[in-house]
């Protein structure tokens, strides 16, 4: 799920073990079964107010500005974590989201399912994301091989 979609989730989006929401980018209606591990996280970080997750606060401050500020903050922290574990590329929420797609592809999950899960209107969009991730993996493998020869 994209961070913007997570940010705007309301408690009312979760009913009877099913999360239903519209992608902010495309308007596509998505439903996700609410898993026990998701509930564990929610129980740990429950906040008062209408939002499901502690990203936006009903403080009167512009919601979109809060979203952008939180996104920058989280991406800065993820990049630091990535550096600490010496990842070959910067870790961001974007990378995390699309790593899921790459892992799904590696598990032979059909492209149509991956595309739907990502909230893409077109499988072609999903192919573009998967191709860009595959290139990074190939580049990294190539570098490892070349480094071992030099």
C-alpha positions as CSV (number, residue, x, y, z in Angstrom):
1,X,0.0,0.0,0.0
2,X,1.3,3.4,-0.8
3,X,2.2,5.7,2.1
4,X,-0.4,8.3,1.0
5,X,-3.1,5.7,1.1
6,X,-2.0,4.5,4.6
7,X,-1.9,8.1,5.8
8,X,-5.5,8.8,4.9
9,X,-7.0,5.6,6.2
10,X,-9.9,6.1,8.6
11,X,-11.0,3.7,11.3
12,X,-14.2,3.4,9.4
13,X,-12.3,1.8,6.5
14,X,-11.8,-1.3,8.6
15,X,-14.9,-3.3,9.1
16,X,-15.3,-7.0,10.0
17,X,-11.7,-7.9,9.2
18,X,-11.7,-6.2,5.8
19,X,-9.9,-3.0,5.0
20,X,-11.6,-1.1,2.2
21,X,-10.3,2.1,0.7
22,X,-9.8,4.1,-2.5
23,X,-6.4,4.7,-3.9
24,X,-5.8,8.5,-3.7
25,X,-3.8,8.4,-7.0
26,X,-6.3,6.4,-9.1
27,X,-9.5,6.3,-7.2
28,X,-9.5,2.5,-7.5
29,X,-11.4,0.7,-4.8
30,X,-9.3,-1.9,-3.0
31,X,-10.1,-4.4,-0.3
32,X,-7.5,-6.2,1.9
33,X,-8.1,-8.9,4.4
34,X,-7.0,-7.7,7.8
35,X,-4.3,-10.1,9.1
36,X,-3.5,-10.7,12.8
37,X,0.0,-9.2,12.4
38,X,-1.7,-6.0,11.1
39,X,-3.9,-5.9,14.1
40,X,-0.9,-6.3,16.4
41,X,0.6,-3.2,14.9
42,X,-2.7,-1.3,15.1
43,X,-3.1,-2.3,18.8
44,X,0.3,-1.0,19.5
45,X,-0.2,2.4,17.8
46,X,-3.9,3.2,18.2
47,X,-4.6,6.9,18.4
48,X,-7.7,8.9,19.2
49,X,-9.5,10.5,16.3
50,X,-10.7,9.3,12.9
51,X,-7.4,8.1,11.5
52,X,-6.5,4.4,11.6
53,X,-2.7,5.0,11.8
54,X,-0.7,7.6,13.6
55,X,0.4,9.6,10.6
56,X,-2.1,12.4,10.3
57,X,-3.4,14.2,13.4
58,X,-6.7,16.2,13.6
59,X,-4.8,19.3,14.7
60,X,-6.1,21.8,12.2
61,X,-2.8,21.7,10.3
62,X,-3.3,20.9,6.6
63,X,-3.5,17.1,6.2
64,X,-1.4,17.1,2.9
65,X,1.4,19.1,4.6
66,X,1.4,16.6,7.5
67,X,1.6,13.7,5.0
68,X,4.5,15.3,3.1
69,X,6.4,16.0,6.4
70,X,5.9,12.5,7.7
71,X,6.9,11.0,4.3
72,X,10.2,13.0,4.3
73,X,10.9,12.1,7.9
74,X,10.3,8.3,7.4
75,X,12.3,8.2,4.2
76,X,15.3,10.0,6.0
77,X,15.2,7.4,8.7
78,X,14.9,4.5,6.3
79,X,17.9,5.8,4.3
80,X,19.9,5.8,7.5
81,X,18.9,2.3,8.3
82,X,19.8,1.3,4.7
83,X,23.2,2.8,5.2
84,X,23.7,1.0,8.5
85,X,23.1,-2.3,6.9
86,X,25.0,-1.3,3.8
87,X,22.2,-1.7,1.2
88,X,23.4,-1.0,-2.3
89,X,20.6,1.6,-2.9
90,X,18.8,4.0,-0.7
91,X,16.0,2.4,1.3
92,X,12.7,4.4,1.0
93,X,9.0,3.7,1.3
94,X,8.9,3.5,-2.5
95,X,11.6,0.8,-2.5
96,X,9.8,-1.1,0.2
97,X,6.5,-1.0,-1.7
98,X,8.0,-2.2,-4.9
99,X,10.2,-4.8,-3.2
100,X,6.9,-6.4,-2.3
101,X,6.0,-6.6,-6.0
102,X,9.4,-8.0,-6.8
103,X,9.1,-10.7,-4.1
104,X,5.6,-11.5,-5.3
105,X,7.0,-12.0,-8.8
106,X,9.7,-14.2,-7.5
107,X,7.0,-16.4,-5.8
108,X,5.4,-16.7,-9.3
109,X,2.3,-14.8,-8.2
110,X,0.4,-13.8,-11.4
111,X,1.1,-10.3,-12.8
112,X,-2.6,-9.6,-12.7
113,X,-2.7,-10.3,-8.9
114,X,0.4,-8.1,-8.3
115,X,-1.0,-5.3,-10.4
116,X,-4.3,-5.4,-8.5
117,X,-2.5,-5.6,-5.2
118,X,-0.5,-2.5,-6.0
119,X,-3.7,-0.7,-7.1
120,X,-2.5,-0.2,-10.7
121,X,-5.1,0.3,-13.4
122,X,-2.9,-1.4,-15.9
123,X,-0.6,-4.4,-15.8
124,X,1.7,-2.3,-18.0
125,X,2.4,0.0,-15.1
126,X,3.2,-3.0,-12.9
127,X,5.6,-4.3,-15.6
128,X,7.4,-0.9,-15.6
129,X,8.0,-1.1,-11.8
130,X,9.1,-4.7,-12.0
131,X,11.5,-4.0,-14.8
132,X,13.1,-1.1,-13.0
133,X,13.6,-3.3,-9.9
134,X,14.9,-6.2,-12.0
135,X,17.5,-3.8,-13.5
136,X,18.8,-2.9,-10.1
137,X,19.1,-6.5,-9.1
138,X,21.0,-7.3,-12.3
139,X,23.2,-4.3,-11.9
140,X,24.1,-5.3,-8.3
141,X,24.8,-8.9,-9.4
142,X,27.0,-7.7,-12.2
143,X,29.0,-5.5,-9.8
144,X,29.5,-8.3,-7.4
145,X,30.8,-10.6,-10.2
146,X,33.1,-7.9,-11.6
147,X,34.4,-7.0,-8.1
148,X,35.3,-10.6,-7.5
149,X,37.3,-10.7,-10.8
150,X,39.2,-7.4,-10.2
